[in-house]
Amino acid sequence: MASSIPEESTSFVGRRSELERIDQELAAHRLVTLTGPGGVGKTRVAVRAARAAAPRFPDGVGWADLWPLQGEGRLLATVCDAVGLADHTARTPAAALCSWLTDKRLLLVLDSCEHLVAASRDLLGDLLTAAPGVTVLVTSRQPLGLDGERVTEIGPLPCTGDNDALTLLTDRAGTAAPGLVLTDPAHAATADVICRRLEGIPLALELAGAQLATSSVERIAERLATRFDTLDTGEGLPLPPRHRTLRCTIGWSHELCTPLERLLWARLSVFRGTFDMESAGAVCTGGPLTEAEVHTALTGLAAKSVLAREGGRFRMLDTLREYGRMWLGELDEAPALADRHAAYFVGHGRRAEQAWLGPGQVGWYRRIADAHVDLCTALDHLLVTAPERAQELSAAVGFFWSCCGHLHEARDYLSRALAAADGPSRARTRALWALGVAVLLQGDLPQADALGRECARAAQTSRDAEAVLAAGYLIGLTHLMAGRPMSAQAVTDQVLGPPPDAPFDSPARLRCHLVRIFALTGIGKLAEARAQATALRRGCVERGEYWTRSYTDYQLSLISLFQGRPAESAGHARAMLAAKQGIGDKFGIALGLDVLAAALAAQGAGAAAARVYGSGQALWRTVGHPQRGTPELRAVREECEQRARAAIGDRAYTEVFRQASEERPGTSLPRILAGEL
């Protein structure tokens, strides 16, 4: 069992009775919604509740953060990611998700649904019907309104009795001002006043606690009293009392920020996901904010709990982002910041594409994954304001996404970008190629072939040599997937031209060489394929390139198997798996597990082969096409499976395979790579 429950970065206080009640509700109801105003702690309670309930769900806990989503367009993709589904089929995401969860016993958490209530209601209506073993825990400022929904309101922390509010404030004070103990007689009464003024709202207490780094307890209480008294005599405040309290506290924290911190707070609200120092500096620098001052202000906002650190990245809570957006509108900077944000991520995609061939390749796969939400946000903006730049960005990240399980999003954004601007351009030709790769990996061979030929015509018309190679790669790969290796070889030979050839001149040329190696293996020219794969792999190692290297290892593993060298085959298969794990390529990992299992079976290791085959089957189910596009493996798989069964017996093989195939996909990979079979 595995889960994606977020790690807690600060201590958790109180909520014992609420957690006991939620645990009972999750045992009795299939949809439980935690409601309450922003800042009251719904997410933290959900984290604790999910962790407590996890042992009851054999297929784990899938956690979907909905707070970064601007609209419902990415809801399904986010939920698919949360439950480990990297569907490579042309099915609708909703159909794929329901099919994947049909036999699962899993807890799905949808965190921050308030801005997607209607879409979440529709999705969960279908999902709960299709997947009777799935239970859903939702956090939202309002109920979803579904039949059978159990609604539990999460209130503020109590300021009397156990006084969890004071405990939280004391804990945060100790972090902000080490040595300060609010329970000391000199501070206790004033701290209690602060807790009551803030009505026990956790976010308000967090913000107040952070201010103790630079202010006294008495000064904070005095400022709060002055501010609240002013509000209490004001007019035109229709917000409920707790909303007013939180808004007042956020406003007070805003006032205590330096002018440059306030400006940065507003500008950072343009980010939908997490961000790092580099992206914050690139997007938010301007006017009085220099790049150095952005870094200083980031540190200040983090110290004041306006930003939360997540490793080397930062996150702003929804409620604080909303406040920042309000100020960004007041500053009349929202359109300019959206343009600047989009421009930065166009450059981000361009740099990732340029670095694909070198030692930074794996790092860029991770950076593209980290920036996924904001790349989508940038594309949504560019599709309206600058379609050709949307084509450029979608083409730049499309191959990364297609390799790492975001096929539906790659296809959707590339299709929309191509429809938004139909004039000939280099960006359009590259987008045609990237779309062709995406639809090919979904199994739509006719559409991939058509896109490859359209890409080739556009490349020849514009005399774009790199695009000609890219089109050759796509057309050749389509032939391979269709089981036509001789046609694949003919295409790549044509676009590569006569030797001598420099395979590392460009990414497209390198990929064409890889297709030719696959083709040579497919037509039985094993010695030639081995020589070319060995040479190509050597060049990849010298340059720190992993994607192509992993597929040369796949070919060398397969060739070794065909040539009767199973131990050597297993070594290459493990090398492939290690590289694919670093990139996050589930399709490639599934391929690697299949060839490793065959190599183990050929060595007579029947039980180990059954476990690896079963682990591969679990991953193939997430991809949606077991063994699709690998005609070279069909015969050898059948032969090696028969050997494994003969080695340990049908009953033992079936049981070991079943157990491995029912594990959460990918959980056994570290053991497999370590040889712990």
N, C-alpha and C positions, 0 to 999 in steps of 0.2 A: 504494500500500500504506500502511496506517495501523495503529496499534496502541494498546492501552490499558495498556502496561507502566508501572508506577509509576515516578515520578522518584525518584532516590536523593538523600537530603538530607545524607548523610555519606559520607566516603571509603570505598572498598572495599579490603580487604586480602587478599592471598593467593588461594588456591583455584585456582591455575592448572591443576594436574593434574585436579582434580575437574571443572572447566569443560570441559576437553578431553574427558574421558570422557563427560560428559553430552551434549556436542555430537555425539559419535559415536553415542551411544545414541538421541538424537532422530532421527538420520538413518536408523537401522536398525529402530527400534521405534515403534509408534504410541501406546504408553502407558508413560511413564517416571515412576516415583514416587520422590521424594526423601524419605527417612525420617531420623529422628534425634530426640533429645529436644528439648523446648522450649528456646529460647534459643541453639541451636547455629548458627543462621544459615541455615536452609533457604530462607526467603523471599528473602534477599539473593542467595543463589546462584541461585535460580530467576529473579530479575530479570536477572542477568547472562547466564544461559544463554538466556533467552528473547530478549534483545536480540541476542545473537550469532547465534541461529538465525533471526531474523525475515526476513532476505533470502530464505530458502528458501520462504517462505509468501506467495504473491501476495495472498492475502486477509487478511493481517495476523496480529496476535496479539491474542487476547481474554483479558484478565486478570480473573478472578473472585475477589474476596476473600470467603472463606467464614467467616473468623473472627468477623464480627459476627452471624452467624446463630445464633439460639437453638435452632432445631430445623430439620427438613427442609422446613417449609412454604414457605420463600422460596428454596429452592435453585434451582429451575427459573427463577424470575424473575431471580435474580442472574446465572445463566449467560446467559440471554437478553439482559440488559443488556450483559454483557461482549462478546457477539458482534454487538451492534448491532441486535438484533431487537426491534421495538416492535409486536408482533403485535396487530392490531385485529380479529381474527376470533374466532368462538366455539369454535374448535378447542381441544383441550387444549394447555397449554403444551408438553408433551413432544412431541406430534405436530407442532406449529408449529416447534419447535426442530430436530427431526430433518429436517423438510422444508427448512428454511432452510439447513441445513448440508450437504445432500446433495451439492451440486456445488462446495463450497468447498474450497480448499487453505489451511488455517488452523491455527495453533497455539493451542490453548486451554489456559490455565493455571488450575488450581484450587488456590488457596493456602489451607492450613490445613483439611484434610479430616478430621482425626482424630475430631471429634465428629459427623461425618456419613458415616462409612465405608459403612454399608449403603446409604443413599440415593444416595451418589456412585457406588457400585458398580453399582446398578441403572440409574442414568441413563447412565453411561458404557458399560455393556453394550449399551444400545439405540443410543446415539449413534455408537459406533465401528462398529456394523454398518450403520447408515443412511448414514453419511458417510465413505466410504473415503478421502477426501482430508484428513481432520482428524487431527492428532496432539495428544495430551494430555500435559501435564506437570503432575504433582501434587506438592504438599508435604503431608506428614502424619507424625504420630508413629508410624504403623503402616501397613503395606501395605494396599491395597484387597482383594487376593486375587482379582483377575480373571485369566483365562487370557491369556497374552501380556504380562502386566505385567512391566516391567523395573524392579527395585528397586535403588536406589543409596543407600547410607547416607552421610549427611553427618556427619562427625565434628568434634571440636573443632579449633581451629587448633594447629599444631605449636609446641611450646615449645623445640625444639632445631633445629639446622640453620639454615634461614632465619629461624626463630623469628618466625613471623607473629603469634603471640600478643603478643610484645613490641612488634612494629610497631604493632599495633592499640592496645595500651595507651598507647604513646608518642604516637600521633596524638591519642587522646582526651584525654590529659594536656595536650597542647599547646593544645587547645580550652578545657579547664577552667581551666588555669593557664598562660596565655601566658608564655613564657620558660623554663618547666620542660622540660628535655630529659632523658628517662630513660636515654638511652644514654650520658650523661656518666659517667665513672668513679665519681663520688660516689654515683650512684643505680642504676647498671646491675645490680649484684648483687642489691640489694633488689627492684628491679622484676622481675628474673628469678624471684625467690622468689614474688612475687605471682602471676605468670603460671602457675607450676607449681602453686601452691596452688589456683588457679582452674581448673586443668586445661585451659586454652586455650579455655574456653567463651566465645564472643563476648559474649553478654548480660552475663555476670558481669564480663568485662573492661570493658564499657561502664559498668556501674554503679560499678566500682572507679575507673575513670578520672575519672568525674564527681566523685567524692569528693575528688579532688586540688585542687579549687577551695578547699577549706577545711581540708584536712589534709595532712600530709607523707607522703612515700612510706614512710618508716620507721614512722610511726604506723599507716598502713593495713596494712602487713605484720604489725605486732605484733598489731593487733586481729584480723586474719584467723587468725593462728596460735593466739591464745587461743580464738577461737570454734571453729575446727576441732578443736583438742585436746579441747575440751569435748564436741563431737559424737562424736569418735572413741572416747571412753570411755563414751558413753551407750548405752542399750539401747532396743529397740523402734523401730528405724529401718529398716524393710524396703525403703526406696528404693534403687535401684541407685546406685553411687558418683557418677556424673555428675549424677543427679537430686538427690542429697544436696548436692553441691557447689553447684548452682544455687540450691536452696532455702536453703542456708546463706547464700549471697551476697545473695539477695533479703531474707532476714531481717535480715542485717547492715545493708543499705541502709535497711531499714525502721526499724531502731533508730537510725540516724544522722539520720533525719528528725525534725523538731520534732513535738511532740504534735499540733499542729493539722494539719501535713502528713500525719501518719499517719491522722488522722480523715478528712481529705479524700480520701486514697488509697482508703480503704475505701468512702466514699460515692460516689466517681466510678466505682466498679466497676458501678454500676447502668446506666451508659450502655453500649450495645452498639456504637455507631458513634463517629464523631468528634463533638466538642462544642466550643462556644465559651464565652467568659467569661460571657456572659449566662445560658446554660442551666446551666452549672456553679454559678453563684451562686444561681439560682432553686431548683435541686434540692437543693443541698448545704448551704445556709445553715441554721443552727439550732444551739441550744445554745451551746457556746463558739465556734462558727464564725460570725462576722459576715460580711456580704457583702464588706466590705473585706478581711477576713482570708482569705476564699476566694481572692480575687485574689492576695494575697501568697503563699499556700500553693501556688497553681497555678504561679506563677513559680518557687518553690522546687523543686517536683516536676519541672518541666521542666529546671531546672539540674542536678538529680540523675539525669537520664535515665530517670526513672519515667514521664514523659510525653514524647511526641514532638510537635513542632509541625508542622502541615501548613497553611501559610498562616496565616490567622487562627484556625485551629481546633487542637484537641489530640486526640491519640490515645494510648491506653494499650495496650501490647502484651498479647497473650493471657495470657502467663505471669504478668505482673504484675497483670493484672485478676483472675486466679484467686486470687492471694494476697490481693488487696484484698477479694474476695468472702468469703474465709475469715474475715477480720477483721470484715467487716460482719456475718457470722453470729455471731461472738463478741460483738459489741456489741449483738446482738439488734435491729438496726435494719433488716434486710432487708425485712420487709413494709412498714414505714413509708416507706422510700426508694422502693420500687416504687410505692406510692400517690402519693408526691410527684412522682416522675418522670412518671407517667401524668397527674397533674393539670396539670403544667407543659405537657405536649404537647397536652392538651385546650385550654388557654389559647393555645398556639402556633397551633393550628388556627383557633381563634376569631378571633385577631388577623389571621391571614392572610385569612380570609374577609371581615372588616370592612374590610381595606385593599385589597380586590380592585379597587374602583372608582377608586382614587386613584393618585397618583404613585409609591407604593411597590409597585405591582402586580408589576412585573418582578422586583424584589428579593425579593418573597415567593415567587415561583415558584422562585427559586434557593434560598431558605432552606428551603422545603418539600423540595426535592431533596436538600439537604445533610443534612436530618434524617430522611431516608426510613427508615433502619434503626430509629431510635428511635421514630418514629411507629408503625411496625409493632409494635415491642416494647410500646409503650403500649396499642395496640389489643388485642394478645393478653392483656394483663393485665386490661383493662377488660371484655373479653368474658366473663371469669370473675367479676370482682368487681362490675362496675357496667355492665350492658348498655346502659342508656339513655345513659350517657356515651360508650359505644362507638359508639352511633348518632350522637351529636353529633359526635364526632371524625371518624368515617368520612365523614359528610356534609360536614364542613368541608373535608377534604382530597380527597374523592372527585373533585370537579371538576378540581382541580389535577392529580391523577394521571391522570384520563381524558384531559386535554389533552396530557399529556407522556409517553404511552406505557406507563403502568402500569395498563392497562385490566383485566388479569386480576386484579391485586391489588385494585383498586378494587371490582370486581364481587364478589370473594370476601369481602372484609371487610364490605362493605355487606350482602351476603346473610346473612352470619353474624350481624351486628349486628341486622338486622331479625328474624331467627329467634330471637334470644336474648331479645327483649322485644317482645311484640305489643300492648301497651296503647297507646291513642292518645296522641300527644304531638307537640309541635312538632319535636322531634328526629327522630321517626319519619317525619313527613311530608317533611322535608328529605332524609332518607336514601332514601326512596322515589324522590324526584326525582333524586338523584345516581346511584342505581342505574339508573334509566331512561336517563340520559345515557350511562352506561358500556355498557349492553347495546345501545343504539342505535348507538354508534360501533363495536361489534362486528358490526353488521349484523343484529341480531335485532330486526327491526321489529315483529313481533307482540307480543313481550314488552315492548318499549319503549312501544308504544301502550297496553297493559294497565296498565303502571306509571304512565304519564302520567294515565290516567283515574282510577286509584286515588288518586294524589296529588291530583288535582283534587277528588275527593269529600271527602278528608280535609281539604283546605284550606277548602272551602266549609263543612263541618261546624264547623270551629274558627274560622271567619271570619278566617282568616289571609290578609291581602291580598297579602303578598309571596309566600306559597306558591301562591296562585291564579295569579299572574304566572309563577312558576317552572313550574307545571304547564302553563300556556299555551305557554311556550317549548318544553317537551319535546314536547308534542303537535304544535305547529306544526313543529318541526324534524323530527319523525317523518314528517309529511306531505311536507315538502321532500325528505327522503331517499327517499321512495317515489315521487317525481315528481308530487306533487299540489300545485303552488304555490297554486292558487286556494283549496284547503282550508286551507293554511297561513295565507294572508292573512285568511281569515274568522276563524280562531281568534285570531290576534293582534289583529285589529280589535276582537273581542269583549272580550278581557281588558284591552286598553289603554283602551278607552272612547273617547268623542268627544274631538276636540281642543278647546282646546289641551292639550298633554300635555308633561310634563317628563321626558324620557327618562333623565336622570341622577339621578332620585330614588332609584333602587335598582338593584342589579345585575340582578335579574330583569326589571325594566322595560326596562333598556338592552338586554338580550339579546332581549326580545320585539321591540323596534324593529329589531334586526338581522335577525331572522327575516322581518319584514314587508318589509324591503328585498330580501332574497333572493327572496321571493315575487313582488314587483313585477317584478323582473328576469325571473323565470321565466315570467310571463304576458305579457311583452313591453311593460310600461309603463316604458320605459327612461328617459324624461325625468323622470317622477315618482321613479323609483328613484334616478336620479343626484342629484336635488335633496335627497332625504332622506339619501342616503349622504354627500353633501358636508357637509350640516349636522351629521350625527352625527360625522363624522370631525373636524370643526372643534372640536366639544365635547370629543372624546377628547384632542385635542392640547392644548387648554387645561388639561385635568385631569391630563395625564401618563398616561392610560390607553392600554394597548397591545393587549390581546387583541381588543377590539371594533374598535379602529382598524385592526388588521391585516385584519380581515374586511371592513371598509368599503373598504379599499384593494383587496381581492380583487374586490369588487363593482364598484368604479369601473374596475378594469382590464378586467373582463369587459364592462361597459357600453361603455367606450371602444372595445373590439374590435368589438362589435356595431355601433357607430356609425361605424366606419371611421376611427378615430384610433389606429393601432397604436403609434406612438411614445409617446403619452400612456398607453396601456395598459401598455407595458413599464415606464414609470416607476412606476406604481402597483403593478405586480407586484413590482418590486424593493423598494419600501417595505414591502410585505406580508412579503416574505421576511426582511428585516432584523428586523422585529418578531418574527416567528415564531422566528427564530434565537435572539433574546434570551430567549424564553420556553422554548425547547426543544420546540416542538410539531412533531413529524415529519409528522403528518398534514397540518397546515397548510402546512408547507414543500413537501410533495409537490403539494398543490393549487396553490401559488404557482408552482412550477416549470412545471407544465402550462400555466398561463395566460401565463406569460412566454414559453415556447416558442412558443405560438400567436401572440403579439404579434410575436415576432422573425420568424416565418415570414411573417406578413402584411406585413412590411417587406421581404421578399425575402432575408433573411439565412438562407439554407438551412442552412449548416454550423453556425452558432450555434444555430439552432432544434433541429437534430438532437442537438447536445451537451446542450442543456438538457432536451429530451425524454428523452434517455438517462439523465441524472442523476436526473430525476424517476422514471423507471422503476426505478432502483436503490433509491430510497427507498420507492416503492410496494410493492416486494417485501418490505421490512421491515415494512410495515404489514399486508400480507396481502390487500389488496383493491384492485388497480389501478383507479383512477378510480371506485371505488364511491362512490355518493352524490353524484355530480356530473353529473346528467343535462344540466345547462345547458352542459357542456363537450363532450359527445359529438360533436355535429354540427360545431362549430367546430374541434375537434381534428382530425377527419378532413379537413376542408377545408384547414386550415393545414398538416397533414402532407403533403398532396398538393402544396401550393405549395412546401414546402421540398424535396421530392423533385424537383419540376420545376426548381427553381433550381440544384441541384447534381448531379442525376442519381440514379437509384435506388441504384446501386452505392456511390457516395460517401456518400449519406445512410445507407445500411445500415451501412457500416463505422464512420462517426463515431458513430452511435447505439449500435452494439455496444460500442465502446470506452468510451463514457461510462457505459453501463448496467452494465459490469463493474467499474467503480471501486468502492471501498468507499463506501457511501452517505454523502453529506454532505461528502465530501472536496473536491468541486469548488465547493461553495457560496460560499466566500470569493471565488473567481475570478469567479463569476457575478455576485455583488453588486458587484464592482469593475468589471464590464463587460469583463473579460479573456476574451473568448470567441474 
